Amino acid sequence: MSSVVSMSAGVMRRKRRSEQQWAEVVARYESSAQSQSEFCRGEGISVASLCKWRQRLGGDERGRRDDSVATEFVRFEPTVETAPTTGITIRLDLGAGVVLEIHRH
């Protein structure tokens, strides 16, 4: 179990959460549209605790909710050139300044 610190009449108290309660917290986070820090602030828990419990309960902890990056497939259709070439270069602009170039000579 993990505990949460709360204030009651000026006295610090720890509230223990069971695994089931943490599963409910993680489920609320997973279905929310908030960042980790926003969600944790609203729940009164630390981001580290949320991360630990997501990992422990089998959630994917690797960078959820980077809303600034769109994830989608892009259709790629190579063009056929009639002139013979001595090599080929494929350049993919992946966004955010990341470029992948593959050269074949």
All heavy atoms as an XYZ file, in Angstrom:
821
protein
N       0.829     -1.188      0.000
C       0.000      0.000      0.000
C       0.867      1.243      0.000
O       1.982      1.219      0.439
C      -0.882      0.013      1.240
C      -2.119     -0.817      1.103
S      -3.306     -0.330      2.329
C      -3.484     -1.868      3.182
N       0.281      2.309     -0.448
C       0.961      3.587     -0.441
C       0.126      4.552      0.372
O      -1.062      4.335      0.570
C       1.113      4.090     -1.869
O       1.817      5.287     -1.887
N       0.738      5.609      0.847
C      -0.015      6.542      1.676
C      -0.018      7.918      1.063
O       0.832      8.267      0.265
C       0.577      6.582      3.075
O       1.917      6.987      3.013
N      -1.000      8.695      1.444
C      -1.148     10.058      0.977
C      -1.206     10.950      2.202
O      -1.866     10.619      3.186
C      -2.448     10.218      0.157
C      -2.655     11.655     -0.253
C      -2.412      9.320     -1.048
N      -0.524     12.081      2.152
C      -0.527     13.017      3.268
C      -1.677     13.985      3.055
O      -1.860     14.523      1.973
C       0.804     13.790      3.350
C       0.756     14.821      4.459
C       1.960     12.827      3.549
N      -2.477     14.210      4.086
C      -3.554     15.185      4.014
C      -3.553     16.035      5.272
O      -3.026     15.640      6.300
C      -4.908     14.482      3.837
O      -5.182     13.672      4.954
N      -4.143     17.198      5.164
C      -4.227     18.108      6.306
C      -5.637     18.042      6.859
O      -6.606     18.124      6.124
C      -3.925     19.542      5.868
C      -2.498     19.787      5.440
S      -1.348     19.754      6.802
C      -1.783     21.231      7.663
N      -5.740     17.889      8.145
C      -7.029     17.905      8.816
C      -6.858     18.666     10.113
O      -6.081     18.247     10.983
C      -7.505     16.475      9.073
O      -8.722     16.494      9.771
N      -7.544     19.781     10.252
C      -7.451     20.634     11.441
C      -5.998     20.975     11.761
O      -5.574     20.958     12.911
C      -8.129     19.957     12.629
N      -5.200     21.238     10.710
C      -3.814     21.626     10.900
C      -2.875     20.488     11.226
O      -1.712     20.710     11.509
N      -3.356     19.244     11.194
C      -2.528     18.096     11.518
C      -2.310     17.275     10.241
O      -3.245     17.004      9.510
C      -3.215     17.203     12.593
C      -2.377     15.974     12.871
C      -3.463     18.009     13.851
N      -1.042     16.905      9.999
C      -0.729     16.086      8.824
C      -1.165     14.648      9.091
O      -0.828     14.089     10.124
C       0.775     16.109      8.530
C       1.334     17.468      8.243
S       1.180     17.931      6.540
C       2.424     16.947      5.802
N      -1.929     14.076      8.178
C      -2.360     12.693      8.319
C      -2.084     11.954      7.024
O      -2.221     12.506      5.947
C      -3.855     12.633      8.609
C      -4.178     13.314      9.907
C      -5.542     12.946     10.369
N      -5.707     13.570     11.683
C      -6.838     13.773     12.253
N      -7.931     13.387     11.674
N      -6.897     14.340     13.429
N      -1.742     10.694      7.166
C      -1.493      9.868      5.996
C      -2.715      9.002      5.728
O      -3.262      8.399      6.633
C      -0.286      8.970      6.209
C       1.003      9.743      6.227
C       2.181      8.784      6.161
N       3.408      9.523      6.156
C       4.009      9.958      5.061
N       3.498      9.704      3.894
N       5.128     10.624      5.130
N      -3.122      8.976      4.479
C      -4.231      8.129      4.077
C      -3.653      7.020      3.211
O      -3.043      7.282      2.183
C      -5.263      8.935      3.286
C      -6.388      8.091      2.752
C      -7.328      8.905      1.903
C      -8.371      7.993      1.300
N      -9.145      8.665      0.281
N      -3.841      5.805      3.614
C      -3.337      4.674      2.839
C      -4.343      4.290      1.774
O      -5.540      4.270      2.024
C      -3.061      3.484      3.751
C      -1.900      3.738      4.689
C      -1.340      2.400      5.161
N      -0.114      2.597      5.891
C       1.099      2.579      5.331
N       1.229      2.368      4.057
N       2.167      2.756      6.061
N      -3.818      3.992      0.606
C      -4.661      3.517     -0.487
C      -4.329      2.055     -0.747
O      -3.166      1.674     -0.803
C      -4.408      4.321     -1.757
C      -4.965      5.720     -1.715
C      -4.921      6.327     -3.116
N      -5.696      7.534     -3.171
C      -5.182      8.758     -3.164
N      -3.880      8.912     -3.118
N      -5.959      9.806     -3.213
N      -5.361      1.276     -0.980
C      -5.162     -0.131     -1.329
C      -4.806     -0.231     -2.811
O      -4.928      0.745     -3.567
C      -6.443     -0.925     -1.062
O      -7.459     -0.510     -1.961
N      -4.404     -1.407     -3.229
C      -4.103     -1.616     -4.640
C      -5.336     -1.335     -5.496
O      -5.237     -0.751     -6.576
C      -3.609     -3.045     -4.868
C      -3.153     -3.282     -6.295
C      -2.439     -4.599     -6.468
O      -1.820     -5.096     -5.516
O      -2.503     -5.136     -7.603
N      -6.502     -1.726     -5.019
C      -7.754     -1.477     -5.748
C      -8.011      0.025     -5.883
O      -8.410      0.501     -6.944
C      -8.938     -2.158     -5.046
C     -10.281     -1.894     -5.714
C     -10.342     -2.358     -7.157
O      -9.799     -3.393     -7.510
N     -10.977     -1.580     -8.012
N      -7.760      0.776     -4.819
C      -7.947      2.226     -4.889
C      -6.973      2.854     -5.874
O      -7.335      3.762     -6.626
C      -7.791      2.841     -3.500
C      -8.936      2.508     -2.577
C      -8.662      2.928     -1.152
O      -7.545      2.758     -0.633
N      -9.682      3.471     -0.492
N      -5.725      2.362     -5.889
C      -4.759      2.881     -6.860
C      -5.169      2.508     -8.278
O      -5.001      3.305     -9.205
C      -3.342      2.396     -6.549
C      -2.660      3.298     -5.573
C      -2.380      3.033     -4.268
C      -2.208      4.627     -5.810
N      -1.779      4.122     -3.685
C      -1.655      5.121     -4.608
C      -2.209      5.467     -6.924
C      -1.115      6.393     -4.494
C      -1.663      6.746     -6.804
C      -1.128      7.193     -5.604
N      -5.724      1.322     -8.455
C      -6.205      0.915     -9.780
C      -7.296      1.874    -10.255
O      -7.343      2.246    -11.436
C      -6.713     -0.521     -9.752
N      -8.150      2.306     -9.338
C      -9.203      3.265     -9.687
C      -8.610      4.632    -10.034
O      -9.054      5.288    -10.973
C     -10.199      3.379     -8.534
C     -11.017      2.110     -8.341
C     -11.787      2.087     -7.033
O     -11.753      3.090     -6.274
O     -12.427      1.047     -6.763
N      -7.595      5.057     -9.276
C      -6.920      6.332     -9.557
C      -6.277      6.267    -10.939
O      -6.423      7.177    -11.759
C      -5.859      6.661     -8.478
C      -4.985      7.841     -8.899
C      -6.531      6.944     -7.140
N      -5.570      5.177    -11.219
C      -4.902      5.018    -12.515
C      -5.941      5.002    -13.636
O      -5.743      5.633    -14.685
C      -4.027      3.737    -12.528
C      -3.560      3.404    -13.931
C      -2.834      3.917    -11.595
N      -7.056      4.316    -13.429
C      -8.112      4.275    -14.454
C      -8.682      5.669    -14.708
O      -8.933      6.038    -15.865
C      -9.216      3.311    -14.031
N      -8.873      6.447    -13.653
C      -9.361      7.826    -13.835
C      -8.355      8.635    -14.638
O      -8.732      9.417    -15.516
C      -9.621      8.496    -12.479
C     -10.908      8.084    -11.825
C     -11.327      9.015    -10.699
N     -10.327      9.235     -9.671
C     -10.157      8.456     -8.602
N     -10.904      7.385     -8.437
N      -9.225      8.746     -7.713
N      -7.074      8.464    -14.330
C      -6.050      9.191    -15.093
C      -6.061      8.775    -16.554
O      -6.047      9.616    -17.446
C      -4.656      8.960    -14.492
C      -3.569      9.453    -15.414
C      -3.425     10.810    -15.663
C      -2.712      8.574    -16.053
C      -2.455     11.281    -16.530
C      -1.737      9.037    -16.912
C      -1.613     10.389    -17.150
O      -0.667     10.842    -18.016
N      -6.116      7.460    -16.805
C      -6.077      6.954    -18.171
C      -7.245      7.481    -19.001
O      -7.121      7.677    -20.197
C      -6.092      5.415    -18.176
C      -4.857      4.775    -17.580
C      -3.611      4.921    -18.423
O      -3.719      5.257    -19.616
O      -2.521      4.701    -17.887
N      -8.384      7.697    -18.359
C      -9.554      8.168    -19.106
C      -9.676      9.689    -19.098
O     -10.569     10.236    -19.732
C     -10.832      7.529    -18.551
O     -11.061      7.966    -17.233
N      -8.786     10.358    -18.391
C      -8.843     11.823    -18.344
C      -8.115     12.410    -19.549
O      -7.395     11.723    -20.251
C      -8.206     12.344    -17.054
O      -6.795     12.315    -17.144
N      -8.332     13.673    -19.744
C      -7.627     14.384    -20.817
C      -6.555     15.301    -20.231
O      -6.099     16.220    -20.887
C      -8.629     15.193    -21.638
N      -6.145     15.028    -18.997
C      -5.192     15.891    -18.313
C      -3.772     15.344    -18.420
O      -3.568     14.143    -18.594
C      -5.558     15.988    -16.830
C      -6.889     16.650    -16.571
C      -7.233     16.621    -15.094
O      -7.309     15.559    -14.505
N      -7.433     17.797    -14.516
N      -2.821     16.254    -18.258
C      -1.426     15.826    -18.149
C      -1.242     15.173    -16.786
O      -2.097     15.301    -15.899
C      -0.491     17.033    -18.275
O      -0.621     17.862    -17.135
N      -0.125     14.486    -16.613
C       0.135     13.849    -15.324
C       0.146     14.876    -14.199
O      -0.454     14.646    -13.147
C       1.469     13.100    -15.350
C       1.422     11.820    -16.113
C       2.744     11.078    -16.056
O       3.783     11.627    -15.711
N       2.703      9.803    -16.411
N       0.831     15.980    -14.402
C       0.947     16.961    -13.326
C      -0.407     17.574    -12.986
O      -0.722     17.770    -11.802
C       1.974     18.043    -13.659
O       1.644     18.679    -14.869
N      -1.232     17.878    -13.982
C      -2.564     18.421    -13.709
C      -3.416     17.420    -12.928
O      -4.064     17.766    -11.941
C      -3.288     18.762    -15.009
C      -2.723     19.932    -15.765
C      -3.328     20.072    -17.144
O      -3.721     19.059    -17.762
O      -3.403     21.226    -17.604
N      -3.414     16.174    -13.397
C      -4.213     15.139    -12.756
C      -3.767     14.931    -11.305
O      -4.585     14.895    -10.390
C      -4.123     13.829    -13.530
C      -4.906     12.717    -12.891
C      -6.267     12.593    -13.122
C      -4.290     11.799    -12.059
C      -7.000     11.587    -12.524
C      -5.006     10.780    -11.458
C      -6.371     10.674    -11.683
N      -2.468     14.806    -11.092
C      -1.935     14.550     -9.753
C      -2.222     15.702     -8.800
O      -2.538     15.482     -7.631
C      -0.442     14.257     -9.816
S      -0.094     12.669    -10.607
N      -2.125     16.922     -9.313
C      -2.429     18.083     -8.477
C      -3.885     18.018     -8.018
O      -4.189     18.233     -6.849
C      -2.166     19.367     -9.269
C      -1.895     20.559     -8.445
C      -1.442     21.812     -9.206
N      -1.606     21.840    -10.651
C      -0.621     21.603    -11.531
N       0.583     21.290    -11.111
N      -0.848     21.678    -12.821
N      -4.788     17.664     -8.925
C      -6.199     17.554     -8.585
C      -6.507     16.422     -7.615
O      -7.416     16.523     -6.791
N      -5.744     15.335     -7.698
C      -5.952     14.177     -6.826
C      -5.198     14.295     -5.503
O      -5.413     13.509     -4.595
C      -5.485     12.893     -7.521
C      -6.348     12.467     -8.686
C      -7.663     11.835     -8.254
O      -7.684     11.109     -7.241
O      -8.666     12.068     -8.948
N      -4.259     15.251     -5.446
C      -3.454     15.399     -4.236
C      -2.413     14.300     -4.086
O      -2.101     13.889     -2.969
N      -1.889     13.824     -5.212
C      -0.855     12.786     -5.181
C       0.357     13.264     -5.975
O       0.259     14.218     -6.748
C      -1.359     11.443     -5.775
C      -1.784     11.627     -7.241
C      -2.496     10.875     -4.945
C      -2.178     10.334     -7.944
N       1.478     12.602     -5.790
C       2.680     12.989     -6.534
C       2.699     12.269     -7.884
O       2.135     11.177     -8.035
C       3.939     12.642     -5.745
O       4.125     11.236     -5.710
N       3.354     12.896     -8.840
C       3.530     12.274    -10.157
C       4.297     10.972    -10.007
O       3.987      9.970    -10.660
C       4.245     13.241    -11.134
C       4.606     12.547    -12.432
C       3.376     14.463    -11.406
N       5.289     10.957     -9.106
C       6.085      9.742     -8.898
C       5.204      8.586     -8.433
O       5.369      7.447     -8.878
C       7.201     10.012     -7.890
N       4.258      8.859     -7.541
C       3.357      7.800     -7.074
C       2.487      7.283     -8.203
O       2.289      6.075     -8.354
C       2.477      8.304     -5.930
O       3.249      8.543     -4.783
N       1.957      8.199     -9.010
C       1.135      7.780    -10.143
C       1.954      6.921    -11.099
O       1.502      5.858    -11.530
C       0.566      8.992    -10.882
C      -0.253      8.667    -12.135
C      -1.517      7.885    -11.787
C      -0.599      9.939    -12.890
N       3.167      7.343    -11.397
C       4.032      6.583    -12.309
C       4.331      5.198    -11.754
O       4.262      4.198    -12.471
C       5.335      7.341    -12.554
S       5.138      8.858    -13.498
N       4.651      5.148    -10.467
C       4.967      3.865     -9.833
C       3.776      2.922     -9.913
O       3.919      1.751    -10.269
C       5.365      4.080     -8.375
C       5.673      2.772     -7.643
C       5.984      2.997     -6.189
C       4.686      3.255     -5.457
N       4.821      3.307     -4.011
N       2.590      3.424     -9.613
C       1.409      2.562     -9.617
C       0.964      2.191    -11.024
O       0.478      1.088    -11.266
C       0.279      3.195     -8.804
C       0.486      2.913     -7.358
C       1.048      3.736     -6.427
C       0.201      1.686     -6.692
N       1.123      3.102     -5.214
C       0.599      1.834     -5.341
C      -0.351      0.472     -7.089
C       0.453      0.818     -4.407
C      -0.502     -0.534     -6.154
C      -0.102     -0.357     -4.833
N       1.135      3.085    -11.982
C       0.825      2.726    -13.376
C       1.732      1.589    -13.831
O       1.292      0.652    -14.481
C       1.009      3.935    -14.298
C      -0.100      4.953    -14.154
C       0.013      6.043    -15.181
N      -0.356      5.499    -16.471
C       0.236      5.818    -17.614
N       1.223      6.669    -17.623
N      -0.167      5.291    -18.739
N       2.997      1.700    -13.482
C       3.954      0.665    -13.850
C       3.632     -0.650    -13.132
O       3.605     -1.714    -13.743
C       5.360      1.135    -13.490
C       6.453      0.435    -14.216
C       7.774      1.169    -14.010
O       8.027      1.713    -12.938
N       8.599      1.193    -15.027
N       3.352     -0.567    -11.855
C       3.049     -1.749    -11.050
C       1.775     -2.443    -11.545
O       1.679     -3.670    -11.540
C       2.880     -1.349     -9.592
C       2.638     -2.530     -8.667
C       2.544     -2.090     -7.235
N       3.870     -1.708     -6.748
C       4.105     -1.231     -5.545
N       3.114     -1.035     -4.697
N       5.332     -0.929     -5.172
N       0.794     -1.655    -11.976
C      -0.486     -2.225    -12.413
C      -0.501     -2.568    -13.907
O      -1.523     -2.963    -14.434
C      -1.630     -1.262    -12.085
C      -1.852     -1.024    -10.593
C      -2.803      0.143    -10.372
C      -2.356     -2.289     -9.910
N       0.628     -2.389    -14.559
C       0.727     -2.798    -15.960
C       0.432     -1.715    -16.972
O       0.324     -1.989    -18.151
N       0.296     -0.471    -16.524
C       0.078      0.621    -17.463
C       1.370      0.986    -18.153
O       2.452      0.719    -17.660
N       1.263      1.578    -19.313
C       2.446      2.014    -20.048
C       2.890      3.347    -19.493
O       2.173      4.321    -19.568
C       2.117      2.142    -21.531
C       3.327      2.541    -22.345
O       4.452      2.514    -21.828
O       3.131      2.881    -23.511
N       4.070      3.398    -18.936
C       4.560      4.599    -18.298
C       5.423      5.442    -19.227
O       5.909      6.478    -18.850
C       5.375      4.219    -17.050
C       5.677      5.369    -16.149
C       4.527      6.340    -15.970
O       3.423      5.930    -15.647
O       4.739      7.538    -16.180
N       5.642      5.010    -20.449
C       6.564      5.732    -21.314
C       5.878      6.905    -22.000
O       5.396      6.786    -23.119
C       7.155      4.793    -22.344
C       8.158      3.859    -21.712
C       8.575      2.818    -22.669
N       7.497      1.845    -22.703
C       7.184      1.122    -23.755
N       7.839      1.221    -24.844
N       6.197      0.264    -23.707
N       5.821      8.031    -21.289
C       5.445      9.284    -21.906
C       4.042      9.395    -22.433
O       3.851      9.758    -23.569
N       3.090      9.111    -21.678
C       1.715      9.291    -22.109
C       1.424     10.767    -22.281
O       1.959     11.619    -21.608
C       0.772      8.719    -21.057
C      -0.673      8.799    -21.488
C      -1.553      8.291    -20.391
N      -2.153      9.386    -19.687
C      -3.435      9.714    -19.785
N      -4.226      9.043    -20.550
N      -3.919     10.712    -19.112
N       0.563     11.047    -23.189
C      -0.013     12.364    -23.360
C       0.955     13.460    -23.735
O       1.022     14.479    -23.095
C      -0.728     12.785    -22.102
C      -1.901     11.946    -21.828
C      -3.130     12.816    -21.852
N      -4.261     11.947    -21.848
C      -4.818     11.482    -20.775
N      -4.395     11.839    -19.617
N      -5.822     10.658    -20.855
N       1.731     13.238    -24.741
C       2.461     14.370    -25.299
C       1.578     14.864    -26.429
O       1.709     14.457    -27.574
C       3.841     13.951    -25.807
C       4.646     15.142    -26.279
O       4.100     16.269    -26.274
O       5.805     14.957    -26.653
N       0.608     15.715    -26.084
C      -0.402     16.158    -27.038
C       0.172     17.022    -28.151
O      -0.513     17.298    -29.128
C      -1.507     16.925    -26.313
C      -2.278     16.035    -25.362
O      -2.360     14.819    -25.630
O      -2.798     16.547    -24.359
N       1.420     17.448    -28.012
C       2.006     18.285    -29.049
C       2.441     17.465    -30.259
O       2.746     18.013    -31.297
C       3.210     19.045    -28.485
O       4.239     18.132    -28.150
N       2.466     16.135    -30.132
C       2.909     15.280    -31.230
C       1.730     14.471    -31.743
O       1.128     13.703    -31.010
C       4.033     14.322    -30.760
C       4.455     13.407    -31.894
C       5.212     15.108    -30.241
N       1.390     14.672    -33.006
C       0.312     13.899    -33.616
C       0.875     12.571    -34.093
O       1.972     12.502    -34.628
C      -0.275     14.669    -34.792
N       0.139     11.513    -33.858
C       0.570     10.192    -34.280
C      -0.420      9.659    -35.286
O      -1.588      9.457    -34.966
C       0.643      9.230    -33.073
O       1.469      9.822    -32.087
C       1.217      7.897    -33.478
N       0.041      9.466    -36.501
C      -0.827      8.915    -37.527
C       0.032      8.316    -38.633
O       1.205      8.632    -38.758
C      -1.755      9.973    -38.102
C      -1.020     11.145    -38.734
C      -1.959     12.248    -39.174
O      -2.669     12.793    -38.310
O      -1.974     12.542    -40.377
N      -0.556      7.434    -39.405
C       0.150      6.845    -40.524
C       0.076      7.775    -41.721
O      -0.923      8.452    -41.930
C      -0.459      5.489    -40.899
C      -0.146      4.415    -39.908
C      -1.069      4.033    -38.959
C       1.087      3.795    -39.912
C      -0.778      3.043    -38.035
C       1.397      2.812    -39.000
C       0.454      2.431    -38.061
N       1.126      7.768    -42.511
C       1.173      8.563    -43.728
C       1.356      7.604    -44.894
O       2.235      6.734    -44.865
C       2.344      9.572    -43.686
C       2.451     10.342    -44.988
C       2.193     10.504    -42.503
N       0.518      7.737    -45.897
C       0.620      6.862    -47.060
C       1.847      7.270    -47.865
O       2.053      8.435    -48.171
C      -0.629      6.964    -47.914
C      -0.593      6.032    -49.084
C      -1.986      5.894    -49.679
N      -1.994      4.939    -50.747
C      -2.088      3.628    -50.598
N      -2.174      3.131    -49.380
N      -2.102      2.827    -51.618
N       2.647      6.288    -48.209
C       3.874      6.524    -48.962
C       3.800      5.739    -50.259
O       3.649      4.518    -50.246
C       5.101      6.080    -48.149
C       6.384      6.190    -48.907
C       6.957      7.422    -49.153
C       7.009      5.057    -49.390
C       8.149      7.525    -49.854
C       8.189      5.156    -50.109
C       8.762      6.388    -50.328
N       3.878      6.444    -51.360
C       3.883      5.795    -52.668
C       5.117      6.266    -53.422
O       5.213      7.431    -53.787
C       2.615      6.139    -53.447
C       1.366      5.576    -52.805
C       0.118      5.835    -53.630
O       0.235      6.006    -54.859
O      -0.953      5.860    -53.027
N       6.063      5.363    -53.631
C       7.276      5.770    -54.348
C       6.951      6.081    -55.811
O       6.038      5.509    -56.389
C       8.185      4.543    -54.232
C       7.271      3.404    -53.955
C       6.079      3.969    -53.253
N       7.707      7.000    -56.351
C       7.544      7.317    -57.772
C       8.575      6.519    -58.560
O       9.666      6.220    -58.083
C       7.755      8.822    -58.029
O       9.055      9.181    -57.573
C       6.718      9.642    -57.296
N       8.213      6.162    -59.752
C       9.112      5.401    -60.606
C       9.678      6.348    -61.656
O       8.944      6.995    -62.382
C       8.350      4.237    -61.294
C       9.265      3.481    -62.226
C       7.733      3.332    -60.255
N      10.993      6.401    -61.702
C      11.649      7.246    -62.697
C      12.045      6.385    -63.879
O      12.465      5.238    -63.719
C      12.883      7.912    -62.098
C      12.555      8.889    -60.989
C      13.789      9.594    -60.476
O      14.833      9.566    -61.163
O      13.699     10.164    -59.395
N      11.937      6.936    -65.053
C      12.300      6.173    -66.241
C      13.792      6.203    -66.506
O      14.330      5.296    -67.121
C      11.544      6.711    -67.470
O      11.815      8.098    -67.621
C      10.054      6.499    -67.306
N      14.465      7.236    -66.060
C      15.900      7.330    -66.274
C      16.622      6.425    -65.283
O      16.250      6.340    -64.122
C      16.363      8.771    -66.104
N      17.673      5.721    -65.739
C      18.417      4.881    -64.820
C      19.119      5.743    -63.769
O      19.551      6.852    -64.049
C      19.429      4.164    -65.716
C      19.538      5.012    -66.932
C      18.229      5.717    -67.090
N      19.188      5.221    -62.568
C      19.854      5.952    -61.496
C      21.021      5.123    -60.974
O      21.046      3.906    -61.086
C      18.886      6.226    -60.327
O      18.430      4.976    -59.825
C      17.705      7.064    -60.754
N      21.969      5.814    -60.421
C      23.112      5.114    -59.837
C      22.919      4.896    -58.353
O      23.673      4.175    -57.725
C      24.406      5.925    -60.056
O      24.226      7.225    -59.487
C      24.721      6.054    -61.528
N      21.938      5.493    -57.782
C      21.681      5.345    -56.349
C      20.317      5.908    -56.015
O      19.617      6.435    -56.870
N      19.979      5.785    -54.796
C      18.686      6.292    -54.349
C      18.859      6.900    -52.960
O      19.645      6.417    -52.146
C      17.618      5.179    -54.335
C      16.240      5.765    -54.021
C      17.975      4.087    -53.358
C      15.097      4.784    -54.208
N      18.138      7.960    -52.721
C      18.104      8.583    -51.401
C      16.651      8.739    -51.000
O      15.847      9.252    -51.765
C      18.781      9.968    -51.414
O      20.139      9.812    -51.783
C      18.702     10.631    -50.055
N      16.342      8.266    -49.820
C      15.008      8.444    -49.265
C      15.155      9.383    -48.082
O      15.974      9.161    -47.191
C      14.396      7.102    -48.803
C      14.246      6.169    -49.996
C      13.062      7.334    -48.096
C      13.818      4.760    -49.617
N      14.367     10.437    -48.081
C      14.419     11.428    -47.003
C      13.032     11.527    -46.392
O      12.065     11.804    -47.074
C      14.842     12.782    -47.555
C      14.874     13.874    -46.515
C      15.239     15.215    -47.151
N      14.965     16.315    -46.277
C      15.861     16.887    -45.483
N      17.099     16.460    -45.481
N      15.517     17.894    -44.712
N      12.961     11.283    -45.076
C      11.706     11.387    -44.344
C      11.835     12.490    -43.302
O      12.712     12.450    -42.449
C      11.373     10.072    -43.630
C      11.182      8.845    -44.516
C      11.013      7.604    -43.654
C       9.976      9.035    -45.412
N      10.975     13.490    -43.411
C      10.928     14.545    -42.407
C       9.908     14.105    -41.366
O       8.714     14.056    -41.623
C      10.515     15.864    -43.046
C      10.575     17.024    -42.079
O      10.632     16.787    -40.853
O      10.567     18.173    -42.552
N      10.392     13.738    -40.170
C       9.541     13.188    -39.121
C       8.941     14.255    -38.220
O       8.206     13.939    -37.296
C      10.347     12.180    -38.285
C      10.965     11.034    -39.090
C      11.853     10.188    -38.201
C       9.879     10.190    -39.733
N       9.238     15.500    -38.483
C       8.709     16.580    -37.660
C       9.630     16.882    -36.496
O      10.528     16.118    -36.172
N       9.389     17.988    -35.879
C      10.169     18.451    -34.724
C      11.665     18.489    -35.026
O      12.488     18.234    -34.158
C       9.888     17.583    -33.497
N      12.011     18.760    -36.292
C      13.420     18.864    -36.670
C      14.125     17.542    -36.877
O      15.335     17.504    -37.074
N      13.407     16.429    -36.851
C      14.020     15.111    -37.025
C      13.854     14.676    -38.481
O      12.756     14.643    -39.014
C      13.371     14.063    -36.086
C      13.982     12.695    -36.299
C      13.507     14.496    -34.636
N      14.983     14.360    -39.110
C      14.981     13.934    -40.503
C      15.725     12.614    -40.604
O      16.803     12.450    -40.036
C      15.661     14.989    -41.417
C      15.743     14.504    -42.848
C      14.911     16.311    -41.336
N      15.130     11.658    -41.316
C      15.755     10.365    -41.540
C      16.096     10.265    -43.018
O      15.239     10.423    -43.876
C      14.797      9.233    -41.145
C      15.235      7.810    -41.486
C      16.484      7.430    -40.707
C      14.110      6.841    -41.223
N      17.381     10.031    -43.317
C      17.814      9.879    -44.707
C      18.456      8.512    -44.879
O      19.267      8.103    -44.062
C      18.811     10.946    -45.107
C      18.184     12.305    -45.325
C      19.141     13.308    -45.941
O      20.264     12.914    -46.351
O      18.770     14.482    -46.029
N      18.047      7.828    -45.938
C      18.630      6.528    -46.267
C      19.211      6.639    -47.666
O      18.508      7.024    -48.600
C      17.554      5.420    -46.218
C      16.934      5.360    -44.827
C      18.154      4.072    -46.612
C      15.724      4.477    -44.716
N      20.505      6.315    -47.788
C      21.200      6.413    -49.062
C      21.576      5.003    -49.531
O      22.076      4.201    -48.754
C      22.492      7.225    -48.930
C      22.274      8.617    -48.417
N      21.843      9.635    -49.223
C      22.404      9.138    -47.176
C      21.730     10.732    -48.495
N      22.074     10.445    -47.247
N      21.335      4.736    -50.801
C      21.770      3.485    -51.388
C      22.478      3.821    -52.691
O      21.916      4.456    -53.576
C      20.585      2.562    -51.645
C      21.005      1.247    -52.223
C      19.842      0.321    -52.338
N      20.252     -0.887    -52.998
C      19.434     -1.743    -53.553
N      18.132     -1.503    -53.511
N      19.868     -2.814    -54.138
N      23.712      3.358    -52.801
C      24.514      3.683    -53.998
C      24.728      2.462    -54.847
O      24.709      1.359    -54.462
C      25.876      4.246    -53.599
C      25.724      5.511    -52.797
N      25.425      6.720    -53.366
C      25.789      5.746    -51.466
C      25.361      7.640    -52.423
N      25.569      7.065    -51.245
